[in-house]
Amino acid sequence: MLLPWQAEVMRWIWGAGGEVDSRTAHTRLRKSTTPVSRASAINFLKKMAEEGFLTYREVTSKGGRKRLYRPSRVAPDEGGFRRVLASRIVERVRTELLGDAVEGRT
């Protein structure tokens, strides 16, 4: 499940039509009804990339390196995101329930 501000960021990224960095995402969030810290925005974007929902490329910038995020092929839009998330949840439940049945803990 996503928090309201996380869903807002993902919807914005899906609609951006290109790459976005964490600073731009955070600036966008500051204008929302649920503002969050820049660190929270950065950590969320990193997590979404780790989970495969976003892809990124690193570029050199004035202050060092930064990541430019965009939707992944796995979840190019909200519908794709929902399908992937639902299938992961179902698979996890199936694995855990089967694991309990095999071990005799039903």
C-alpha positions as CSV (number, residue, x, y, z in Angstrom):
1,M,0.0,0.0,0.0
2,L,1.1,3.5,-0.7
3,L,0.6,6.5,1.4
4,P,-1.3,9.4,-0.2
5,W,1.8,11.4,-0.9
6,Q,3.6,8.3,-2.4
7,A,0.6,7.7,-4.7
8,E,0.7,11.3,-5.7
9,V,4.4,11.2,-6.6
10,M,3.9,8.0,-8.6
11,R,1.0,9.4,-10.6
12,W,3.0,12.5,-11.3
13,I,5.9,10.5,-12.5
14,W,3.7,8.4,-14.7
15,G,2.2,11.5,-16.3
16,A,5.5,13.4,-16.6
17,G,6.4,11.9,-19.9
18,G,10.1,11.9,-19.2
19,E,12.7,11.7,-16.4
20,V,12.4,13.4,-13.1
21,D,14.8,13.8,-10.3
22,S,14.2,13.7,-6.5
23,R,14.5,17.5,-6.2
24,T,11.7,18.1,-8.7
25,A,9.6,15.4,-7.1
26,H,10.1,16.9,-3.7
27,T,9.2,20.4,-5.0
28,R,6.0,18.9,-6.4
29,L,5.2,17.4,-3.0
30,R,5.8,20.6,-1.1
31,K,2.8,22.0,-3.0
32,S,0.6,19.0,-2.0
33,T,-1.7,18.7,1.0
34,T,0.7,16.2,2.6
35,P,4.2,17.7,2.3
36,V,7.1,15.5,3.3
37,S,10.9,15.8,3.7
38,R,13.2,15.6,0.8
39,A,14.9,12.5,2.4
40,S,11.5,10.8,2.5
41,A,11.0,11.5,-1.2
42,I,14.5,10.3,-2.1
43,N,14.1,7.1,0.0
44,F,10.7,6.4,-1.6
45,L,12.0,6.8,-5.1
46,K,15.0,4.5,-4.4
47,K,12.6,1.9,-3.0
48,M,10.4,2.0,-6.0
49,A,13.4,1.5,-8.2
50,E,14.6,-1.4,-6.1
51,E,11.1,-3.0,-6.4
52,G,11.3,-2.5,-10.2
53,F,8.5,0.0,-10.5
54,L,10.8,2.8,-11.6
55,T,14.1,2.8,-13.5
56,Y,16.8,5.4,-13.3
57,R,20.0,6.6,-14.8
58,E,22.7,8.4,-12.9
59,V,24.0,11.7,-14.3
60,T,26.7,14.0,-13.1
61,S,25.5,17.3,-11.8
62,K,26.8,20.4,-10.1
63,G,26.7,18.8,-6.7
64,G,27.8,15.3,-7.6
65,R,25.7,12.6,-9.1
66,K,21.9,12.4,-9.2
67,R,19.4,9.9,-10.4
68,L,16.8,10.6,-13.0
69,Y,13.8,8.4,-12.6
70,R,11.1,7.2,-15.0
71,P,8.4,4.5,-15.1
72,S,9.7,1.0,-15.7
73,R,8.4,-1.3,-18.4
74,V,7.0,-3.5,-15.6
75,A,4.8,-0.6,-14.4
76,P,4.5,2.0,-17.1
77,D,1.3,3.4,-15.6
78,E,-1.0,3.1,-12.7
79,G,-2.8,0.1,-14.1
80,G,0.4,-1.8,-14.7
81,F,1.5,-0.9,-11.2
82,R,-1.7,-2.2,-9.7
83,R,-1.5,-5.5,-11.7
84,V,2.1,-6.1,-10.7
85,L,1.5,-5.3,-7.0
86,A,-1.6,-7.5,-6.9
87,S,0.2,-10.4,-8.5
88,R,3.1,-10.0,-6.0
89,I,0.6,-10.0,-3.1
90,V,-1.2,-13.1,-4.4
91,E,2.1,-14.9,-5.0
92,R,3.3,-14.1,-1.5
93,V,0.1,-15.3,0.1
94,R,0.1,-18.4,-2.0
95,T,3.8,-19.1,-1.0
96,E,3.1,-18.5,2.7
97,L,-0.1,-20.6,2.7
98,L,1.5,-23.4,0.8
99,G,4.6,-23.3,3.0
100,D,2.3,-23.6,6.1
101,A,0.4,-26.5,4.5
102,V,3.6,-28.4,3.6
103,E,5.0,-28.0,7.1
104,G,1.7,-29.1,8.7
105,R,0.8,-25.8,10.3
106,T,-2.6,-25.4,8.7
